[in-house]
Amino acid sequence: MPYDYYSMPFCKPENGVKRSSSSTNPGTILLGIRIENSPYNFSMMVESKTQPVCKGDEYPDHAAPALSKTSTKNLRDKIKNEYRVRLILDNLPITTYALEQDPESVRPGFEVGYRTGPDQYFVNNHLMFKVLVHESNGQYSRLRQGEAELEAAAAAEASGRKFLAVKEPISVPGPGEKMYMVVGFEVVACSIKRSPGQALKNIPCPSSYDDPGAPTPQDVKEGSRIIYTYDVYWGTSDITWASRWDAYLKMPGGRVHWFSIMNSLMVVVVMSCIVAMIMMRTIRRDLQRYESLLVDGAPNQDAEESGWKMVSGDVFRTPSAALALAVHVGSGVQISASATVTLLFAALGFLSPASRGSLLTAALVMYLLMSAAAGFASVWLWGAVNRSYEGWHKACWRVACFFPGVTVALLTGLNLFLWGTGSSGAIPLGFFFSIIFLWLIVSIPLAYAGGVVASRREIINYPTRTNQIPRHIPAPHWASHPAVLFLAAGLLPFGTIFVELYFAMTSMWQGYFYYIFGFLFLVAALTVVITIEVSIVCTYVQLCAEDYLWWWKSFQRGGSVAVYILLYSVGFLFNTLHNLTGILPIVLYLSYTALMSWCMFLAMGTVGFLASYIFTVRVFEAVKAD
């Protein structure tokens, strides 16, 4: 759970805490990101040592107020749970990694402190900042100045006036004057005990606290007055402005990603061969045998059909809970379409991690806009199943409220707990109502607009007529049992996304940046292809077992990969996030992973259902049964 920096017993800036509003967007609010000013002051290329953080009359002797029992417990809990402080300088996050040594991966932030025993907690009260800069001759400033002049000229020409808004001038270096650009922000955090009232001595951070000359660390005890200090060092670097984010966005295991994709491609090839064999050999052979029975004449007209052809009079029978199926498919279409567009923009580089919260904001906007696709899909399927568009508005209303309603209810319950803990991850009440307002004025009308378009389309004609009396379904063989097919259908898609799922969850829950959206988009495409192929095979096996109740089962088989994702998330909790303590963090983790698994179930279930639907219609169109 994220917390506001100043909710801890740390020193505040002399001029008060001010929150940045320029970087606030729906994504940062939902992620609990609150950017505020800090008490650390830097001057370009000016080295400073042992600077006190606590300044002003509020902090006598440059020491923070004595720790109370509550603040001591608060600070100890954050140290025990390995919380990290995230600072940014020129929009670059701080890190404890040496950026110029080409680390395999970079984790932003530094730890609040450390502990060496059950009751031995130490706070990192001394920070050694190192700012990496790249020398510039002012080409970026000149470029910005030129762009500003062009914008001013265009505005003057468009308005026909010479009066322009006054903007802050862009500084351009003169002849021989140097300019620097920040390209890295590093820190070494350590614990040094200092006594209030004594002169601040320049004590560097030790390489190890086991060294004989290492300073005494600052322990966290009730009544302690902690002195926070910092050093600032500068270093020139060959890292350019354009590549300063490369180290932060670097992901480990580059070859692993390629091996995973090659493995998925092999699975796609194998499954494609199986589907081609079913379509070109088995079904064609069955069709030729069936046609020969009809053409050869009376002696063979009484020959009994076998396999999937026996359910031709029941295969398009209206399923149970048809409206619920239409709502599920519509929700899956909305989630799949919004995720596809968002991933495509991210893979093309339009959603940079430098713009915090942009990915989540784009996903939210796309989801709202794709409400029209949800309304269209649900009404279209309702008409195809019910053989009439009568009552189509019920499908629109339910699909507009189904997934958003459950999500809002879940977030409301979690927010009640987060508000009580003071976490910054709690959604503000005003923004919470803003989301509901957008849902009412954007999502629901778009869903109805899509439903209106679908209700004016002609209902698809099925190739066979449905019998009045439902056919008896025989007991299935173990290989075609619904439970076996359900478990088998999700195994191959899960094997496709297993590697990327590990990297995505590590980045999401351990604070790393994730920027390999090209790999993710390719893996997602392969997963969709494998889901389509597996769904066709499983539906064919089910129909051969003379089980015509394929509607819901095809949807469930397509979404069965979500069960494996949920089980993997539970294992990830115990193996990787074993440091989580307390009921609320675990409940939050399980709630969010369950929500993501449900999204996957709806999206992949829709893919599996549509693949089975098209396959079934095309196969029985070829039968030409009367």
C-alpha positions in Angstrom: 0.0 0.0 0.0 1.5 3.4 -0.9 1.7 6.1 1.8 2.3 9.8 1.6 5.9 10.7 2.4 5.0 13.2 5.1 2.8 10.7 6.9 6.0 9.5 8.3 8.0 11.3 11.0 10.2 13.1 8.5 11.1 16.8 8.2 9.0 19.0 6.0 10.2 21.9 3.8 10.5 25.4 5.3 7.9 26.8 3.0 5.4 24.0 3.7 4.3 21.0 1.7 3.0 21.7 -1.8 1.5 19.1 -4.1 2.2 19.1 -7.8 -1.0 19.4 -9.8 0.6 19.4 -13.3 1.5 15.7 -13.2 -1.9 14.6 -11.8 -4.1 12.4 -14.0 -6.6 9.6 -13.4 -3.8 7.0 -13.6 -1.7 8.6 -10.8 -4.7 9.0 -8.6 -5.7 5.4 -9.0 -2.1 4.3 -8.4 -1.8 6.5 -5.3 1.0 8.6 -6.7 1.2 12.0 -5.0 4.1 14.2 -6.1 5.1 16.8 -3.5 8.1 19.1 -2.9 10.9 17.9 -0.7 13.2 19.6 1.9 16.3 18.8 -0.2 17.8 21.7 -2.1 20.3 21.3 -5.0 22.3 23.9 -7.0 23.6 22.9 -10.3 27.3 21.7 -10.1 27.6 22.9 -6.5 28.8 20.1 -4.2 27.6 20.2 -0.7 28.1 18.0 2.3 26.3 17.3 5.6 23.4 19.6 4.9 20.6 19.5 7.5 17.2 18.5 6.2 15.3 19.9 9.2 15.4 23.7 9.0 13.4 26.4 10.7 12.1 27.2 14.2 10.0 24.0 14.1 13.1 21.9 14.2 15.5 23.1 17.0 19.1 21.9 16.6 18.1 20.6 13.1 16.5 17.6 14.7 13.1 16.1 14.1 10.6 16.1 17.0 11.0 13.2 19.5 9.4 10.0 18.3 6.1 9.3 20.0 4.9 5.8 20.5 2.6 6.0 17.5 5.3 7.4 15.2 7.8 4.9 16.4 5.5 2.0 15.5 4.7 3.7 12.2 8.3 4.0 11.3 9.2 0.5 12.4 6.3 -1.0 10.5 7.5 0.7 7.3 11.1 -0.6 7.9 9.8 -4.1 8.6 7.8 -4.2 5.4 10.7 -2.9 3.4 9.0 0.3 2.2 11.0 2.5 -0.2 11.1 6.3 -0.6 10.7 7.6 -4.2 12.3 10.9 -5.0 12.4 12.5 -8.5 14.7 15.1 -9.9 13.9 16.6 -13.3 11.3 13.8 -13.7 14.0 11.1 -13.2 13.4 8.7 -10.3 16.1 8.1 -7.7 17.8 4.7 -7.5 20.5 3.0 -5.5 21.9 1.4 -8.6 25.0 2.7 -10.5 23.4 3.8 -13.8 26.7 4.1 -15.7 27.7 0.5 -14.9 24.8 -0.8 -17.2 22.9 -2.7 -14.5 20.7 -5.6 -15.6 17.7 -3.9 -14.0 17.0 -0.7 -12.0 14.6 -0.5 -9.1 13.5 3.1 -8.2 13.7 4.4 -4.7 15.7 3.6 -1.6 14.7 1.8 1.6 13.4 3.7 4.6 15.7 1.7 6.9 16.8 -1.8 7.9 16.6 -4.1 10.8 19.1 -6.6 12.3 17.0 -8.2 14.9 13.5 -8.5 16.3 13.7 -5.2 18.2 16.6 -3.5 16.3 15.4 -1.0 13.7 17.5 1.6 12.1 16.4 4.5 9.9 18.4 5.7 6.8 18.8 9.3 8.0 21.8 10.3 5.8 21.6 10.4 2.0 24.5 10.7 -0.4 23.0 12.0 -3.6 24.9 11.7 -6.9 23.4 13.6 -9.8 24.7 12.6 -13.3 24.7 15.4 -15.8 25.5 15.6 -19.5 27.2 18.7 -20.8 25.3 20.6 -23.5 25.9 23.5 -25.7 22.3 24.6 -25.5 20.9 22.9 -28.6 17.8 21.7 -26.7 17.2 25.2 -25.3 17.6 26.7 -28.8 15.2 24.1 -30.2 12.6 24.9 -27.5 13.1 28.6 -28.1 12.5 28.1 -31.8 9.4 26.1 -31.2 8.1 28.8 -28.8 8.7 31.5 -31.4 6.9 29.4 -34.1 4.0 28.9 -31.8 3.8 32.6 -31.0 3.9 33.5 -34.7 1.2 31.0 -35.5 -1.0 32.3 -32.7 -0.5 35.9 -33.9 -1.3 34.9 -37.5 -4.4 33.0 -36.5 -5.8 35.7 -34.3 -4.8 38.6 -36.5 -3.4 40.5 -33.6 0.1 41.4 -32.3 -0.8 40.8 -28.6 0.5 37.5 -27.3 0.4 35.9 -23.9 3.5 36.5 -21.9 5.4 33.2 -21.2 8.5 32.5 -19.1 11.6 33.1 -21.2 13.7 30.1 -22.2 17.3 30.6 -21.1 19.8 30.1 -23.9 23.6 29.9 -23.1 25.8 32.6 -24.3 29.2 32.1 -26.0 31.5 30.0 -23.8 28.7 29.3 -21.2 28.1 25.7 -20.3 24.8 24.1 -19.7 24.0 20.7 -18.1 21.2 18.3 -18.4 20.3 15.8 -15.6 20.6 12.3 -17.0 20.8 10.2 -13.7 19.8 10.4 -10.1 21.6 8.0 -7.7 21.7 7.8 -3.9 23.5 5.9 -1.2 21.3 5.7 1.9 22.8 4.9 5.3 22.1 5.3 9.0 24.3 7.6 11.1 23.5 8.5 14.7 24.0 12.2 15.6 23.3 14.0 18.8 21.2 17.2 18.7 23.1 20.3 19.6 26.5 19.1 18.4 28.2 20.3 15.3 27.4 18.2 12.2 30.5 16.3 11.1 31.1 15.1 7.6 30.7 11.4 7.9 30.4 9.4 4.7 28.3 6.3 4.4 30.3 3.1 5.2 30.6 0.3 2.7 29.5 -2.1 5.5 28.3 -1.6 9.0 30.6 -4.5 10.1 33.7 -2.3 9.4 35.5 -1.3 12.5 35.4 2.4 11.6 31.7 2.4 10.6 29.6 5.0 12.5 26.9 4.0 15.0 23.6 3.7 13.2 20.5 5.6 14.2 18.1 3.3 16.0 14.3 3.9 16.0 13.2 4.1 19.6 10.5 6.1 21.4 11.8 9.5 22.4 14.6 9.6 19.9 15.3 13.0 18.1 16.6 12.0 14.7 18.9 14.4 12.7 18.5 14.0 8.9 21.4 15.1 6.7 22.4 14.7 3.1 25.3 15.2 0.7 25.1 16.3 -3.0 27.7 15.2 -5.5 27.8 15.9 -9.2 29.3 13.9 -12.0 29.5 14.3 -15.8 28.2 11.4 -17.8 28.2 10.2 -21.4 24.5 9.3 -21.1 22.6 11.6 -23.4 19.3 13.3 -22.7 17.5 11.1 -25.2 18.8 7.9 -23.6 18.6 8.8 -19.9 15.6 6.5 -19.3 17.2 3.5 -21.0 18.7 2.1 -17.7 15.4 2.5 -15.9 13.4 0.7 -18.6 15.9 -2.2 -19.1 14.4 -5.5 -18.3 16.4 -8.7 -17.4 16.1 -11.9 -19.3 16.1 -10.7 -22.9 16.8 -14.1 -24.3 14.1 -15.6 -22.1 11.5 -13.5 -23.8 12.6 -14.6 -27.2 12.7 -18.3 -26.1 9.2 -17.9 -24.7 7.9 -16.4 -28.0 9.5 -19.2 -30.0 8.0 -21.8 -27.7 4.6 -20.1 -28.2 5.1 -20.1 -31.9 5.8 -23.8 -31.9 2.6 -24.4 -29.9 0.7 -22.3 -32.4 2.1 -24.3 -35.3 1.2 -27.6 -33.7 -2.3 -26.5 -32.8 -2.8 -25.1 -36.3 -1.9 -28.5 -37.7 -4.4 -30.2 -35.4 -7.1 -27.8 -36.4 -6.3 -28.1 -40.1 -6.4 -31.9 -39.7 -9.9 -31.7 -38.1 -11.2 -29.3 -40.7 -9.6 -30.8 -43.8 -9.6 -34.5 -43.0 -12.0 -35.6 -40.3 -14.9 -33.2 -41.0 -14.5 -33.5 -44.7 -14.5 -37.3 -44.5 -17.6 -37.2 -42.3 -19.3 -34.9 -44.7 -18.4 -37.0 -47.7 -19.7 -40.1 -45.9 -22.9 -38.3 -45.0 -23.5 -37.0 -48.5 -22.9 -40.5 -49.9 -25.7 -41.8 -47.7 -28.1 -39.3 -49.1 -27.0 -39.8 -52.8 -26.7 -43.6 -52.9 -30.5 -44.0 -52.6 -33.1 -45.9 -50.6 -31.0 -48.8 -49.3 -28.8 -46.6 -47.3 -31.2 -43.8 -46.3 -32.0 -45.4 -43.0 -28.3 -45.6 -42.1 -27.8 -44.1 -38.7 -25.7 -40.9 -38.3 -22.9 -40.8 -35.8 -20.8 -38.2 -33.9 -21.4 -34.5 -34.2 -23.9 -34.9 -37.1 -26.4 -36.4 -34.7 -26.9 -33.1 -32.8 -27.6 -31.0 -35.9 -31.2 -30.5 -34.7 -30.1 -29.3 -31.2 -26.8 -27.6 -31.7 -28.3 -24.1 -32.1 -30.9 -24.6 -29.3 -31.2 -21.5 -27.1 -28.9 -21.9 -24.1 -29.9 -21.4 -20.5 -29.4 -17.9 -19.2 -29.1 -16.5 -22.7 -29.2 -12.9 -21.5 -26.4 -13.5 -19.1 -24.3 -15.1 -21.8 -24.9 -12.0 -24.0 -23.8 -9.7 -21.2 -20.7 -11.8 -20.5 -19.7 -11.7 -24.2 -20.4 -8.0 -24.4 -18.2 -7.3 -21.4 -15.4 -9.5 -22.8 -15.6 -7.6 -26.1 -15.2 -4.3 -24.3 -12.3 -5.5 -22.2 -10.5 -7.1 -25.2 -11.0 -4.1 -27.5 -9.8 -1.6 -24.9 -6.8 -3.7 -23.9 -5.8 -4.2 -27.6 -5.9 -0.5 -28.4 -4.0 0.4 -25.2 -1.3 -2.2 -25.7 -0.9 -1.1 -29.3 -0.3 2.5 -28.3 2.1 1.4 -25.6 4.0 -0.9 -28.0 4.3 2.0 -30.4 5.9 4.2 -27.7 3.0 6.6 -27.1 2.6 5.8 -23.4 6.0 6.5 -21.9 6.7 5.7 -18.2 8.1 9.2 -17.9 4.4 10.3 -18.0 3.3 8.7 -14.8 -0.1 7.1 -14.9 -0.5 7.5 -18.6 -1.0 3.8 -19.2 -3.8 3.4 -16.7 -5.4 6.7 -17.9 -5.4 5.4 -21.5 -6.8 2.1 -20.5 -9.6 3.9 -18.6 -10.4 6.1 -21.5 -10.4 3.3 -24.0 -12.7 1.2 -21.8 -15.2 4.0 -21.6 -15.2 4.5 -25.4 -15.5 0.8 -26.1 -18.8 0.7 -24.3 -20.3 1.0 -27.7 -18.7 -2.2 -28.8 -20.0 -3.9 -25.6 -23.6 -2.8 -26.3 -23.4 -3.8 -30.0 -22.0 -7.3 -29.2 -24.4 -8.1 -26.4 -27.5 -7.0 -28.4 -26.3 -8.8 -31.5 -25.7 -12.1 -29.6 -29.1 -11.6 -27.8 -30.8 -11.4 -31.1 -28.9 -14.4 -32.6 -29.7 -16.6 -29.6 -33.3 -15.4 -28.9 -34.1 -15.2 -32.6 -35.6 -11.7 -31.9 -34.3 -8.3 -30.7 -37.3 -8.0 -28.4 -36.1 -6.7 -25.0 -32.6 -5.7 -26.4 -32.5 -2.7 -24.0 -32.2 -5.1 -21.1 -28.9 -6.4 -22.6 -27.6 -2.9 -23.0 -28.4 -1.9 -19.5 -26.9 -5.0 -18.0 -23.7 -5.0 -20.0 -23.2 -1.3 -19.1 -23.6 -2.1 -15.4 -22.2 -5.6 -15.1 -18.4 -5.3 -15.0 -18.2 -1.6 -14.0 -20.8 -2.2 -11.2 -18.8 -5.1 -9.7 -15.5 -3.2 -10.0 -16.9 -0.1 -8.3 -18.4 -2.2 -5.5 -15.0 -3.9 -5.0 -13.1 -0.6 -5.0 -15.6 0.9 -2.6 -15.1 -1.9 -0.1 -11.3 -1.6 -0.4 -11.4 2.1 -0.1 -13.2 1.9 3.2 -10.2 0.0 4.6 -7.6 2.3 2.9 -9.2 5.4 4.2 -8.9 4.1 7.7 -5.2 3.4 7.3 -4.3 6.8 5.8 -2.8 5.2 2.7 -2.4 7.4 -0.4 -3.7 4.5 -2.4 -7.3 5.4 -1.3 -9.2 7.0 -4.1 -10.3 10.5 -3.1 -14.1 10.9 -2.7 -14.3 13.6 -5.4 -12.5 11.5 -8.0 -14.5 8.4 -7.0 -17.7 10.3 -7.9 -16.1 11.6 -11.1 -15.6 8.0 -12.3 -19.2 7.2 -11.5 -20.3 10.4 -13.3 -18.3 9.4 -16.4 -19.8 6.0 -16.2 -23.3 7.5 -16.2 -22.9 10.1 -18.9 -20.4 8.3 -21.2 -20.4 4.5 -20.8 -24.2 3.9 -20.5 -25.2 6.1 -23.5 -22.5 4.6 -25.7 -23.7 1.1 -24.7 -27.2 2.0 -25.8 -25.9 3.6 -29.0 -24.1 0.3 -29.9 -27.2 -1.6 -29.0 -29.4 0.6 -31.3 -27.0 -0.1 -34.2 -27.0 -3.9 -33.5 -30.8 -4.0 -33.2 -31.2 -2.8 -36.8 -29.1 -5.5 -38.2 -30.6 -8.7 -39.7 -30.5 -11.7 -37.4 -28.2 -14.4 -38.6 -29.9 -17.5 -40.1 -28.7 -20.8 -38.7 -28.0 -23.6 -41.2 -30.2 -26.2 -39.3 -33.6 -26.2 -37.8 -34.0 -26.9 -34.1 -36.0 -29.9 -33.0 -38.9 -29.3 -30.6 -37.9 -32.0 -28.2 -34.3 -31.8 -26.9 -32.1 -34.7 -27.6 -30.8 -36.9 -24.7 -27.1 -36.2 -24.0 -25.2 -39.5 -23.3 -22.7 -39.8 -20.5 -19.3 -38.5 -21.8 -16.1 -40.4 -22.0 -13.5 -39.3 -19.5 -11.5 -37.6 -22.3 -14.4 -35.5 -23.4 -15.7 -34.8 -19.8 -16.4 -31.0 -19.4 -14.0 -30.8 -16.4 -11.2 -32.4 -18.4 -11.7 -30.1 -21.4 -12.0 -27.1 -19.1 -8.6 -27.8 -17.4 -6.9 -28.8 -20.7 -8.2 -25.7 -22.5 -6.4 -23.3 -20.2 -3.1 -25.1 -19.9 -1.7 -24.2 -23.3 -2.6 -20.4 -23.2 -1.2 -20.2 -19.7 2.1 -21.8 -20.9 2.2 -19.0 -23.6 1.9 -16.1 -21.1 3.8 -17.7 -18.2 7.1 -15.9 -18.7 5.7 -12.5 -19.5 3.3 -12.9 -16.5 6.3 -13.3 -14.2 8.0 -10.2 -15.4 4.8 -8.2 -15.4 3.8 -9.2 -11.9 7.4 -8.6 -10.6 7.3 -5.1 -12.1 3.8 -4.4 -10.8 4.2 -5.5 -7.2 7.9 -4.8 -6.6 8.2 -1.3 -8.1 10.2 -1.9 -11.3 9.4 -0.2 -14.5 7.8 -2.4 -17.2 8.3 -1.2 -20.8 8.6 -4.3 -23.0 5.1 -3.8 -24.4 6.2 -5.1 -27.8 6.9 -8.5 -26.3 3.6 -8.3 -24.3 1.6 -7.4 -27.4 3.1 -10.3 -29.4 2.6 -12.7 -26.5 -1.0 -11.5 -26.2 -1.6 -12.1 -29.9 -0.2 -15.6 -29.7 -2.4 -16.3 -26.7 -5.5 -15.2 -28.6 -4.5 -17.5 -31.5 -3.9 -20.5 -29.2 -7.2 -19.8 -27.4 -9.0 -19.8 -30.7 -7.4 -23.1 -31.8 -7.9 -24.8 -28.5 -11.5 -23.7 -28.4 -12.2 -25.1 -31.8 -10.7 -28.5 -30.9 -12.5 -28.7 -27.6 -15.9 -27.8 -29.2 -15.3 -30.4 -31.9 -14.6 -33.1 -29.2 -17.7 -32.0 -27.3 -19.9 -32.2 -30.4 -18.5 -35.6 -31.3 -19.6 -36.8 -27.8 -23.1 -35.7 -28.8 -23.1 -32.9 -26.3 -24.8 -29.9 -27.9 -24.6 -27.6 -24.9 -21.5 -25.8 -26.2 -22.6 -22.2 -25.6 -21.6 -21.7 -22.0 -19.0 -24.4 -22.0 -17.0 -22.8 -24.9 -17.0 -19.5 -23.0 -15.8 -21.2 -19.8 -13.1 -23.1 -21.6 -11.8 -20.0 -23.3 -11.6 -18.2 -20.0 -10.1 -21.2 -18.1 -6.7 -19.7 -18.4 -7.8 -17.2 -15.7 -7.9 -20.0 -13.2 -4.3 -20.8 -13.8 -3.4 -17.1 -13.6 -5.2 -16.9 -10.2 -3.4 -20.0 -8.9 -0.1 -18.5 -10.1 -0.9 -15.3 -8.3 -1.4 -17.1 -5.1 1.9 -18.9 -5.5 3.6 -15.6 -6.4 2.3 -14.2 -3.1 3.9 -16.9 -1.0 7.1 -17.3 -3.0 8.0 -13.7 -4.0 5.9 -11.4 -1.8 6.4 -13.4 1.4 7.4 -10.2 3.2 3.9 -8.9 3.1 2.5 -8.7 6.7 -0.9 -7.9 7.9 -4.3 -8.8 6.6 -5.1 -5.7 4.6 -2.1 -5.8 2.2 -2.8 -9.5 1.5 -6.5 -8.7 0.9 -5.6 -5.9 -1.4 -3.2 -8.1 -3.4 -5.7 -11.0 -3.7 -8.6 -8.5 -4.6 -6.6 -6.8 -7.4 -5.3 -10.1 -8.8 -8.8 -11.6 -8.6 -10.1 -8.6 -10.5 -7.4 -9.0 -13.2 -8.1 -12.7 -13.4 -11.8 -12.0 -13.9 -10.9 -9.5 -16.7 -8.9 -12.3 -18.3 -11.7 -14.7 -17.9 -14.2 -12.4 -19.7 -11.8 -11.5 -22.4 -10.5 -14.9 -23.3 -13.9 -16.5 -22.7 -15.3 -14.2 -25.3 -12.5 -15.1 -27.7 -13.1 -18.8 -27.1 -16.9 -18.4 -27.5 -16.7 -16.5 -30.8 -14.3 -19.0 -32.2 -16.5 -21.9 -31.3 -19.6 -20.0 -32.6 -18.1 -19.3 -36.0 -16.7 -22.9 -36.2 -20.1 -24.5 -35.4 -22.0 -22.3 -37.9 -19.5 -23.0 -40.7 -19.4 -26.8 -40.1 -23.2 -27.2 -40.0 -23.5 -24.9 -43.1 -21.6 -27.6 -44.9 -23.9 -30.4 -43.8 -26.9 -28.9 -45.6 -29.2 -30.9 -43.3 -32.9 -30.5 -43.8 
